[in-house]
Amino acid sequence: MAIKSKTGICAITLTAVAFTFIVVSFCTGYWLVNDGIIKDPQFIRLGKFTYCYYVGVARLWEVCFENFEDFRHQYDYKFTGCWWVFEEEYYIIFDFLLPGFFIATQFFYTLCMTLVLIGGFFTWMYCFCSRDHDRYLLLLLSNGANLTLGGICGLISVSIFGAHGDSRDWMPNWQHNDLSWSFAFACIGSLLLLPAGALFLVEARRARYRILKNSQPPSQYSMEIRKSESHHTDI
């Protein structure tokens, strides 16, 4: 690893911690859960990332029901088990399962995750990049802007979900639905992305001043101090 300043080391540390929180929240299915107080709850939990072993593909956002029946529709079918929210079995309740705020949450947090992956790659490059490299300043600026944008997208996502996720207008038994630890991890990771991006931008500003200072030509003229000779006259 190339020698880094204290600001750079702090930026790397914050990025690594934020990356861990974001990835864990993205790969766990406990954004909204039932508190377990009521007997036979229809809604169990909702979260991100499920892996289907039958077809070998990863799917984002799954929801778990137990004998759930949409009261707004007269269907004989009851939903049980954990399924991908876009599963074919759920098509008759898409209007209930996928409100506008949930789609916005999916969009912004997926964008946040994408930017975090890019930021992780940029941070890895920064760890081994010399400050004398031609693209050193560009790398700092790109990573700082990327992480800051990722943090903004993450905060928009968790703000939307935090405001509407456990409301009475969505999942059944809303009084017993709580935002869980995966959501908390998403909030922490999104918040940490902002100072991480800011520190990379601060480091970029220092690198820019250093480049400008080194690019200035040396002064062509030097000031010479001349000693004046004193003349004494005898009168």
N, C-alpha and C positions, 0 to 999 in steps of 0.2 A: 504494500500500500504506500502510495506517495505521501509525503509529509503534508498534513493538513493543519489549518488554524483551528483555534478553539471553536469558532463559529461553524466551520465546516464539520467538525466532529459532532457538535450538537445537532446540526442539520441531518447528518447521517443517522444519529441515534433516534431522533424524532421520526424520521422517515421509516426506519426499521420497526419501531413500535407501532406507528400508525398502520403500516403495511400488515403487521400481524393481526391487529384488531379488525381491520377491514376484511381480510381474507377469512378469518374465523367467523365473523358475522355473516359473510357471504355464503359460507359453506355449512351453516347450521340452520336448523329449522325451528327456532324458538324466538321469533319476533313477537308473536301474539299467542298466548296460551291460556287455557282454562285454569282457574285457581284450584280446582279439585274439591271445592266445598259442596257443590250441589251433586245430587245423585243422578247418574245417567245423563251427563251433559251431551248435547248434540254436537257441539264444537269442541275439538280437542286442542289443536294447535295449528299455527300457520308460520311458515318461514321459507327460507331460500334453499336452493340447491338440493335436488334429489337425484340419485343415480339409479337408472333402470337397468337391472342386471340381465333382463331378458333381451334387450336390444343393444345394450352396451353404450348408452348415451346418457349424458348429464342433462338434467332439466332444471330450470330455475323456477322457484316458488312452488311449494306444495302445500296442500291444506288437508287436514285430517278431520273427518266427521265420524259420528257414531249414530246411525239411524236418523240422519238428518233428512227432513222433508220441508221443502220450501212452502211456507204457509201462503204465499201469494199465488201459488199455482196448484191446481188439483191433480197432482201426479201420484200414482201409486208407488213409484219407485222411491226407495230410501237409500241415501248415500252413506256408505260405511267404508272406512279405511283411509289411507293416505294416498293422495293422487296429485299429479301435476295439475295446476290450475287450468291449463289448456287441454286437459285430457278430453277425449271424445265423449266420455260418460257425463261430463259436466256441461255439455253444450246447451242443455235446456235451462240451465241456471246461470249462464254467462252474464246476463244483465244484473243478477244479484252478486255474483262472485267477483266480477271485474268492474267495479265502479271507476269513475274517472280518477279519483285520488289514488287508487291502487295502481292504475296504469302509470300515472305520473311518478309514483314511488318506484316502480320497477324501472322506468326509463332513466331517472336521475341516478339511482344507485348502481345500475349496470354501467352507466357512463362513468360514475365515480370509480368503480372497480377497474374499468379499462384504463383510466388515467393513472390509477395507483400502480397497475402492472407496468405501464410505461415509465412511471416515476421510479419504480424499483430498478428497472434496467438502467435508467439514466444515473441513478445513485451508485449503482455498481460500477458504471463507467467512471464516475467521478472519483471513486475510491482509488483507482489505479491510473488516473490521468494526471500528468504533470502540469503545473501551473504555467509552464512555458509552451505548452501545446497551442497550436494555432486556433483550435476550436474550443479552448478551455472556457473562454467567456461565453460563447454561444451555448455550451453545455450547461453552465450555471443558469443562464437566463431561461433556457428551455425547461430545465427541471423545476426551477422556481415557479414559473408560470403554470406549468403542468400540475404540480402539486397543489398550488393555490386554487386552480380551477377545479381539481378533483375534490378538494375540501368544500368548496362552495356547492358543487353538485351533491355531495354527500349530505351536507346540512339541509339543503332543500328537500332531499328525499326523506330524511328522518323527521324533519319538521312537519311535512305533509302527513306522514304515517302516524306521528305522535299525536297530531290534532284529530285525526279521523279513524285511526285503527281500532280503538276500543270504544267507538261511539255506538249509540243505540240503533243507528240506522244500518248497521252492517251485520256482523256475525250474531247468531242466536246466543241468548243468555249473556248479553253484553255486560250485565252487572258483575259477572264472574270472569270476565276476560281481562287479562293484564298484559301490559308490555313487558317482555321478558329480557333475559340476559343477552340474547343475540342482538336485539335492538339497542341495548345499552352499549355493547361493543361497537356497533355501527356509529353511535353518537360520539363515543370517545375517539375512535379512529378518524372520523370526519373532522373533529375539532383539532386533532393533532396535526392534520395535514396543513392547516393554515400557518402555524408558526414554522413548520418545516419548510414550506415554500418561501416564507418571508426570509428565513435565514439564508437560503440559497440565493435569493435576490440581493441580500446584504453582501454576501460573499462575492457576487457578481459585480456589485458596485465597487468594492475594494479592488477586485482584479482589473476593472476598467481604469481606475485611477493609477494603478501600478503600471499598466500598459502605456497610458498617456505620459506618465513621468519618464518611463524608459525610452519613449519615442522622441522626446525633446532633444534636439542637438545641443552639444555643449557650447557654452558661450565662447565666441570668437575673440572677445576682448576681455582683458583682465585689468583690473584697476591697480595701478602702481602708486605706491605711496612714495612720494619724493620728499626728501628732506631738504629743506631750504637752508642754504648756507648763510650764516650771519656775517656781515661785513662791519668791521669796526674802523672808525676813522679817528685819527688824533687831531684835535683842534688846538 
